[in-house]
Amino acid sequence: MVNTKVVLSGVELDNPIIPASGCYGFGYEFAELYDLDILGSLSFKGTTKEPRYGNVNPRIAETPMGMLNAVGLQNPGIDKVISEELPKLRACFHKPIVANISGFSMEEYVHCCEKIDKEEQIGIIEVNISCPNVHNGGMSFGTLPESAAAITKAVKAVTTKPVYMKLSPNVTNIAEIAKACEEAGADGISMINTPMGVRIDLKTRKPVLGNVTGGLSGPAILPIAVRMIWQVYEAVKIPIIGMGGVSRARDVIELMLAGATGVQVGAANLVNPMACKQIIDELPKVMEEYGIENLTDIIGGAHNA
Amino acid sequence: MKQGIFTITENRKIAKDIYIMSMEGDTSAFTRPGQFANLEVKGFYLRRPISVYDWEDGKLVMIYKVVGEGTQAMSEMEVGEQMDLLTGLGNGFDTAKSGDTPLLVGGGVGVPPLYALAKKLIAEGKTVKAILGFASAEDVFCEEEFKALGVETVIVTADGSYGKKGFVTDALKDVEPYTYFYTCGPKAMLQALCEQCTTSGELSLEERMGCGFGACMGCTCETTKGEKKRICKEGPVLEKEEIVW
């Protein structure tokens, strides 16, 4: 019998698989297809202080082995998430949840994190300082070590739960930013958000997306995620929740060998709604195939070679 | 929603760039006309949302238009090949609102979802009229199928090469009176129709989708009631009064 359990800052997960924020809504659509309690955890749709409609359509474009999205943080706002979504989620998911929080100012991050910290369903707070699809917020906080550290420090001051900073790959030196978050008190790093891209329609000769740029996800970005997790693992001691292009159990092992403790699954859920269940089902078999008894044994395993 | 493997039993051209594809598989997730399926096409990352023309137990029929590389690849698939489908997606049309003499208005590849709707309305004992609009004679399809159901059908073409010359709105006078309308087609047609139809109605809309089942928020639109609706989940059918043009 192989052991798939992992621990993220004291939060024990039955397996490392966490559906990624923005690719799973609040889980209800998937609860129609399988029991959500098989998941390690789930990261809910990026939540801001006020409700947001998001960007103009089109918000989705296909790419080779992936997709661009420019949804722009559509969400019902923190108060509704707490009063409506969390109680609804309680009926179909009974494990600690990863709360994905985004914002447009330091005050907004602090406000939302302080509120969500009081909810007993929440296990980990994932602070998104890396949304590429909103202006004057999101990613702008995650591209400089100083502002990333400032948000980390401010959020840590008002929370009791583990705080994971979700980082952008759209930077020159991601290890430096992860280190700044660690020094500011972050409990972990969540990475990577989407690299930015553009697609142009040959017929109209205009960008496909209403927002022009979007975030790239899907198997196309897997090696970028592996590379950046590798770099951050060498720079920090805090745990990493890795993500980027994961669609099979083998990809989970690869991210963990690079240094991830938890692994999120994003775009794969959108094209194959059974993706997380299939990954969880095949994980023990793939572990056996590669001679892995305890999944925790392989975290960062590729660095010892 | 259900996920299932379907086997192609028919895939042939019926008009310019228009194909009919019949498949065998589990259709039990479909409950209303106007719903759609999301098809995995080999070699493409995102699924293709295609409206349902007709279905019965174990059999699904879709009519689609080749508009890009994905639908081109679909058109080259052969009988016996299999596809992974998400079925029973979207809200579909509500026949309870139709009144005794509903009107169906379809434009181009917007015609197919109205076929199963016409069947249902007729089964409910209603008198159904339809205006089907196309660009030109080579684009016309489904005329006989609608007429065979007993639908009083007016065909219009923009260039006048078949049927009445003009747009669907030019034929509105010919089908009066009607109690309600159901429509699917290009956005400009839908807007003109909403302005000129005197009754209330339901519209089936189109938007670029990521997942097709409500998870990615990629296809959200605003409505007049301030409520946000996902075209794939709370749509694709919206009421005339809630559309923000």
Interface residues (C-beta under 8 A of the other chain):
Chain A: G22 C23 Y24 G25 Y28 E29 F30 E32 L33 K45 Y53 G54 N57 P58 R59 I60 A61 E62 T63 P64 M65 G66 M67 N69 V71 Q74 V208 G218 P219 N269 L270 V271 P273 M274
Chain B: M1 Q3 E40 F44 Y45 L46 R47 G70 L86 E207 R208 M209 G210 C211 F213 G214 A215 C216 M217 G218 C219 T220 C221 E222 K228 K233
